[in-house]
């Protein structure tokens, strides 16, 4: 058990991944992305790796997931992990009997001899609770409305693969900014690596980015602007990061009021730059039309694939001192 969550300080070995604020300098990002590109070459070359031969990766998901769950599972398998323990049907575990998160983490640790646990949970501080209970590293796969660090890392990787120079970028984030954990993590990571960054937040009234996030960004000399109209800022945008209105945080009546507030389609994107990208952490509902999927600026499918490479890199770097 740990008494605190440590910054990376140049090394991921045996570290937890709970917040992007654990990154303290650009070289840590560069190191991670270098290994992610190595993993990409291995996957594309159909080469089997054995970095984690004999290791056990456990997944503990208290919320539904497709992309994060399957990419972590595939990442572990492709690195040669001997045992994958997927626990996402919580009704089949002692959680249904009232077992605490801390006890479930300790149980999973002991019964599977897990070397690392990937956790998704609806409570904001669940990842921190798991860290303090566990003896092995914890990777947050999304914690309440607070953070989704690995999503932010793969998002930044996607941006870095799309632009040779990250300085002076104008990033527009649109959707449910009040409840979106991905936008919190990505914004904080962008501030660390992008000089001269401009962040445009576009949302329906009442779903604006949290004041504490805006204050955090402004304290770090980031230009932050708020809008309700996407068309107003789209022509200047280099990265359009679209998020869904998150139905799970609303009553049915509240959701219907804001559902479909923004829709990205071919007609709207005529106003955007020819060289820019559109991203989405997915799943999408109706905020990006399928008629835009074949546009070269649509980056959300390769964004998903990049999640595999980044998560392979994280698992390897956390559990091995050297990765080649």
N, C-alpha and C positions, 0 to 999 in steps of 0.2 A: 504493500500500500504506500502511496505517495502523500506527502503533506501539501504539495503544491504542483501546479502545472508549469512546467519549465519552458522558457523560450528555446528555440532551436540552437541558437548561438553557433551556427555553422555545421551542426551535425543533427541528423534525424535518428541516430541509433538509440533504440530503446526509449524513444520519446513518444508521448501521447500527441494526438492531433485533435485539438478541441476548438481552437480559434486561430484565425489568420493573424491575430495580433502576436502569435508566437514567432512569426517571421520578424526578424530585426534588421535585416539588410538584404540588398538585391542579390548578393552572391548565393544565398540560400535558395532563392528561386532559380537562379541559373543552374545550380547543381542539380536540383530536382528535375528541371526541364531537360538537361543533358541526359539523364538516365531515362526519362520518358521517351526521348527520341531513340535511345538504344532499344528500349522495349518495343517501340513501333517497328524498328527494323527487324527485330526477332519475330514479331507477329506476322508482318508482311512477308517475311522470308520463310514462314512455316517452320521455324526452328524452335524446338522444345528446349526450355530452360530448366535448370535444376537448382536455382538459387535457394529455394525453400523446401528442398527434398527433406521429408521427415517432420516438417513443421505442421502445426494445426492452426487454421484460421477459423474463428467462430463468428457467425453473423447473428446479431440479436436485434430484430426489428419489431418495434411496437407500433409502427405505422406502415401503411402500404408503400411499396416501392417497386418499380420495374428496372429503371436504368441503374440506379445506385446499387441495388441488391445484386443484379446479374453481373454488373461489371466488376464488383469486388469478388464475386464468386469465380468468374472467369479469370480474373487477375491472379487469384491464388492458385487455381488449377494450372494456368500457363506457366507459373513459376515453380511447379512441381510439388506444391504442398500435398502432404499425404492424406490429410483429413480436412474436409470442409463440413462444418456443422451448421446447416441453415436452420435457424429458429425464427420463423416469422409468423407462425400461427400460434399466437399467445394463448388461445383458448386450450391448446394442447399441453400447456405447461402449468407450473404451480402459480403463475401470475394470476390465473383464474381463481385461485384459492386465497388470494390476497398477499402473496409473497412480495416483499419489497424489491426494488430495483437492485439495491446493494447485495441482497442475498441471492438474487437470480444471477448477478454477475459472478459472485464468488462460487456459486454452484456450477455454472458453466465452465468456469476456470478449472475447477477440480475434477468434474466428471469427464471432461474431454481432454484434459491436459493441454488446453489451448495456449498458444504462444502469443496470441493477439486477438482482441475482440473488436468487431465493427458494430457500432450501436446507432440505431435511429430511435428517437423517442419524442413524444409530443410536448414534454416539459422543457422549458428553457434551460434549466440547469442540470438536466439529466446526465449530460456527458461529464460534467465536473463531479457529480456524485459517483459515477461509475469509476472515474479515475481514482478517487479517494478510497474506493472499496477494493479495487483490483490490484493484483500483483504484476499483471502483464500490461503492455501498452493498449490503450483505448484509442480507436479512431472514431470520431463523431461523423456519422452519416446523415446528420441533420438533427438539431436539437431545438424543439419548439419553434418559436419565431425568432430565435436568437442568432443562430449561425448554421452554415452548411459549408465548412471549410474546404472539403475536397471538391465540391461543385465550383467554388470560387477559383481553386487552383486550376482545374481543367478549363474553366472559362478564360482565365488569364493565358493559359497555354494556347488556347484557340486564337486569342487575339494576337499573341506574340508570333504565331505561325502565319498570320494574315498580314502583319505590318512589320516591315524591317526596322522602323523607328517608332517607338512608343511615345516619344515626346510630343506634346502639343495635341494629343488626341482629344476629340470631343465625343464623349460617350453619353448616349441618351438611354435612360432606363425608364420603361413605361409599364404601367399596370398597378397591381395592388402593392404599393410600397410600404404600407403600414404593417402588413402581416408577412411580407416576404423575407425569409431568412437568407435566400441566395443573394439578394441585393445588398444586404448588410455586409456580408463577407466579401463580395466582389469589390464593393466600393472601397473598403479598407485596404484590400490588396492592391488595387489600382493606384491608390495614393502612394504606396511604398515604391512602385516601380516606374510610374509615369510622370515625367516632369512637365509642368505646364498643363496639367490635366484640367479639362472642364467637364463637370458632371451635370447633366440636365435630368431632372426628375419630373416625369410626367405621370399624373394620376388623376382619378376622379376626386372631387372634393370630399374630404373626410378620410381619404386613403393616402395622404401625403407621407413622405418619408419621415420617420421619427425624428423629433427635434434633437435628441442626443446624438444620432448619427450625423445629422447635418452639422452640428457643433463640432464633432470629432473631425470631420472632413475640413471644415473651415479653419480649425486650429492648426491643420497641417498645410495651410496655404493653398487649398484647392478651391477653384471657382465653382460654386454650387448655385444652380438656378432651378426654380420651380415653375412648372407649367401645367395647365389643364388641357391644352390643345397640342396634339402631336404634330399637326401640319405646320405649326409655327416654327418649330425647331428642326424638323426633319432635313431640310436642305443643307444644314451645316453639319449633320451628324456623320461621324466616321464609324461608330459602332452603335447599332440599335439593339438594345437588350430588352426583349419583350417578356413579360411575365403574365401569367393568368390571374384572373380574379379568383382568389382561393376560397372556393365554396365552403370548405370545411370550417372556416372561421366565422361564417355568417349564419344568421337565421334565413329561412327561405325567402322571406319578404325583403330582407336587406340585400340578399344576393341578386334578386331580380332587378333591383334598382340600379345596380352597377354592372351587371352582366352585359358583355358586348360593348363596353365603353370605347374600346379601341380595336380596330381590325386592320391588320396589315395585309394588303393584297396588291396585285400588280398595278392597279390604278393609282393607289396611294404612293407606291414606290417609284412612280414616274418623277416624283418631286425630289427623290433622294439622289445622292452622288452615284456615279457609275462605279467608283472604287470605294466601297464600304461593305460592311457585313451586317447581317441580321442574325441575332442569336436568341436562344430560348432555352431555359433549363428543363423545360418539358415536365409533365405532359401539357399539351396545348388543348384548349377547348374550342374556342371560336376566334381567338385573337390573332392567328395567322392563317390566312386562307391557303388551302392546298394548291391553289393556282399559282402560288409564288414558289413552291418547293423546287422547281427546276431552274429558278433564277440563280446565276452564279454567285450572287450576293447572299443567298440563303446558306448559312453556316451551321444550322442547328443539328443536322445529321452528322456532319463530321465532328461537331462539338461532342456529340454522344460517344463517337468512337474514341476521341481523345481522352475521354474518361477512363477507358480501359488502360491506356498507356500510362496516364498519370497515377492511377491507383496501383498498377504493377510497380511503378517506380517507388511509390510510398511504402508499400509492403516490403519490398526488397531493402530499401534504405533503413527502415525501422528495425528490421530483424537481422540484417547483416552489416558488419563493419565495412566491408568493401563489396562493391557491385561492379562487375566488368561485363 
